[in-house]
Amino acid sequence: MFGLFKRKNVKKDENSVAFRREMAAKLDGRHIKYATERIDNVDIIIGREGSITLRDGKLILFSSADIVFRCEIDELKASELLSLDGAILTGPDLEHGGEMRTVIAYYTYYR
């Protein structure tokens, strides 16, 4: 009984390839309401209605019938919002010539 509720203090390395792949797998198949891009601490809407998909080792964010963000999974830094209503994606965007971008995808909870 003493070990039953013991909390393990295992901190995951967010910069490891294993963690990046785990986060990408967690985001795969999510439907989104809209996507924003953070530029100089201002969020600008870049698309509405879409999804997050994994394909050929890349995370792809579709929104407004276009690919708005595409990044190699091993180079992607992803984290969920504290509210769990979306995810922050940061990495070199292959759709924009490898430019480093930060995009926030807000989930839908219906299909």
RODO-2510 file (C-alpha; in nm, 4 decimals, decimal comma):
residues 111
     n   res          X          Y          Z
     1     m     0,0000     0,0000     0,0000
     2     f     0,2836     0,2395     0,0699
     3     g     0,4169     0,2185    -0,2847
     4     l     0,0737     0,2276    -0,4441
     5     f     0,0381     0,6048    -0,4447
     6     k     0,4057     0,6868    -0,4732
     7     r     0,4671     0,9541    -0,7312
     8     k     0,7487     0,9018    -0,9746
     9     n     0,9516     1,2122    -1,0466
    10     v     1,0421     1,1208    -1,3996
    11     k     1,1043     1,4313    -1,6064
    12     k     1,1047     1,3800    -1,9812
    13     d     1,3660     1,5514    -2,1913
    14     e     1,1608     1,7770    -2,4201
    15     n     1,4562     1,8159    -2,6569
    16     s     1,4973     1,4412    -2,7166
    17     v     1,3929     1,2839    -3,0444
    18     a     1,1842     1,0263    -2,8546
    19     f     0,9802     1,3005    -2,6836
    20     r     0,9292     1,4862    -3,0129
    21     r     0,8026     1,1690    -3,1801
    22     e     0,5753     1,0934    -2,8842
    23     m     0,4196     1,4412    -2,8988
    24     a     0,3729     1,4193    -3,2759
    25     a     0,1965     1,0833    -3,2376
    26     k    -0,0282     1,2355    -2,9701
    27     l    -0,1274     1,5204    -3,2047
    28     d    -0,1826     1,2994    -3,5104
    29     g    -0,5443     1,3030    -3,6274
    30     r    -0,6537     1,6033    -3,4207
    31     h    -0,9167     1,8238    -3,5792
    32     i    -0,8661     2,1964    -3,5324
    33     k    -1,0985     2,4986    -3,5144
    34     y    -0,8355     2,7447    -3,6256
    35     a    -0,4622     2,8051    -3,6374
    36     t    -0,2667     3,1158    -3,5460
    37     e     0,0928     3,2229    -3,5947
    38     r     0,2792     3,4064    -3,3241
    39     i     0,4776     3,7007    -3,4660
    40     d     0,6374     3,9446    -3,2208
    41     n     0,4108     3,8191    -2,9380
    42     v     0,0950     3,8804    -3,1446
    43     d    -0,1222     3,5895    -3,2635
    44     i    -0,2552     3,6216    -3,6197
    45     i    -0,5173     3,3778    -3,7541
    46     i    -0,3678     3,1897    -4,0504
    47     g    -0,6460     2,9363    -4,1105
    48     r    -0,9741     2,7861    -3,9961
    49     e    -1,1044     2,4286    -3,9866
    50     g    -0,8404     2,1661    -4,0459
    51     s    -0,6371     1,8846    -3,8990
    52     i    -0,2939     1,7705    -3,7877
    53     t    -0,1478     1,4734    -3,9736
    54     l     0,1774     1,2766    -3,9733
    55     r     0,3113     1,1759    -4,3139
    56     d     0,6570     1,0556    -4,4193
    57     g     0,8245     1,1704    -4,0974
    58     k     0,6670     1,5163    -4,1112
    59     l     0,3929     1,6833    -3,9103
    60     i     0,1517     1,8630    -4,1406
    61     l    -0,1031     2,1222    -4,0286
    62     f    -0,3885     2,1585    -4,2770
    63     s    -0,6173     2,4580    -4,2384
    64     s    -0,8465     2,6477    -4,4757
    65     a    -0,7852     2,3725    -4,7356
    66     d    -0,4112     2,4534    -4,7450
    67     i    -0,0973     2,3293    -4,5777
    68     v    -0,0122     2,6105    -4,3365
    69     f     0,2749     2,4370    -4,1541
    70     r     0,4972     2,1374    -4,2360
    71     c     0,7948     2,0345    -4,0223
    72     e     1,0212     1,7318    -3,9794
    73     i     0,9079     1,5537    -3,6623
    74     d     1,2637     1,5220    -3,5307
    75     e     1,3083     1,9022    -3,5528
    76     l     0,9639     1,9943    -3,4167
    77     k     0,9159     2,1391    -3,0709
    78     a     0,5563     2,0724    -2,9666
    79     s     0,3688     2,1262    -2,6424
    80     e     0,0051     2,1390    -2,5448
    81     l    -0,1561     2,4483    -2,4011
    82     l    -0,2193     2,4366    -2,0252
    83     s    -0,5925     2,4362    -2,1002
    84     l    -0,5401     2,1313    -2,3290
    85     d    -0,7443     2,3172    -2,5944
    86     g    -0,4591     2,3210    -2,8436
    87     a    -0,0902     2,2817    -2,9153
    88     i     0,2050     2,5097    -2,9807
    89     l     0,4199     2,3956    -3,2739
    90     t     0,7636     2,5483    -3,3313
    91     g     1,0135     2,4474    -3,5964
    92     p     1,1541     2,5107    -3,9432
    93     d     0,8520     2,5249    -4,1759
    94     l     0,9208     2,3421    -4,5021
    95     e     0,6263     2,5230    -4,6660
    96     h     0,7997     2,8573    -4,6120
    97     g     1,1577     2,7744    -4,7106
    98     g     1,2660     2,6389    -4,3706
    99     e     1,1812     2,9608    -4,1842
   100     m     1,1484     2,9095    -3,8068
   101     r     0,7815     2,9590    -3,7160
   102     t     0,5600     2,9239    -3,4105
   103     v     0,2046     2,8131    -3,4862
   104     i    -0,0768     2,7439    -3,2408
   105     a    -0,3472     2,4940    -3,3379
   106     y    -0,6735     2,5069    -3,1378
   107     y    -0,8627     2,1750    -3,1236
   108     t    -1,2262     2,0987    -3,1942
   109     y    -1,3975     1,8435    -2,9747
   110     y    -1,6563     1,7305    -3,2263
   111     r    -1,6319     1,5793    -3,5732
***
